[in-house]
Amino acid sequence: MRYKKPKFMSNGTLHWDKFGYEFSTPPDIDLLSDSALCNDNPWVVFSAVLEHLKLGQFSSISVLHNIIQSTDDGILRECCAELIGDAGSISVIENFTKEFSVEIFDTNRPIRQIELCIAFRQSMLLCTVPIMLKAYLLSTDRRETNILRVYLSHLLEPEFGDIACSLVPDETYQDIVMSKYRELKEAFQSDNIPVLYGSLFSVGNLARRMRTELATSPVNETNILRMRHHLEASTAYNCSSFYKHESFQPLNAAALIEDFIDNPENMKYQEGQRYFYGHNIPE
């Protein structure tokens, strides 16, 4: 069964070329109430979890697992997986992997595999690399699951390289990915760390990378969209004016990123730490 989004989620909420995690209009219900977390409409429940997470209240995130299990709405499942990745602790991601392991490795349902692996991409956790790699190598419909190579590249490569693009036998591809995984794990003595573009994640580095990307012609709008998602989900810094009527506005984006970098308050974010809306994600 598919449910209708409430009005406050229409017109751009959950779209990263519009409002992202912000609501298009003020919610007409108290999303922080216990009743909102038990609402009959799973979109309302999702919104309630999101509002708790924005306040640094992470205990309700497991409710999203229930939504994924109970709905056949692929868009809703994808949004839940995305939010789990953005705000889930290491233990949450571990529990997510165990709970959905059958589906993650179910080669008969490649679309479901991709939906669930979005959580790993958004978490940026190095420990998810072998999981995504296994899902890809087991898959038989590479037309669908090739996107997993992009997810892996997103974490492991400074730019699209062999992990995203090489046409090599699976055994060779596994060696390429696992070599980079082991390199990073050895460098930081753990795989319970966030990595992005082949380096230890930091909000500051992400913002500076965005500035460089915005100064490069032509601007890769897909890259900016993904980076905007990570930056805004981490810090709550409103980047919605990057876009106007879903059309990218490079001058607005460049000015906003300069303002972000120039604000000393934004340099408080620590390298190797994950955040959601400015709150440390408990690890």
Disulfide bonds with the S-S distance in Angstrom:
none
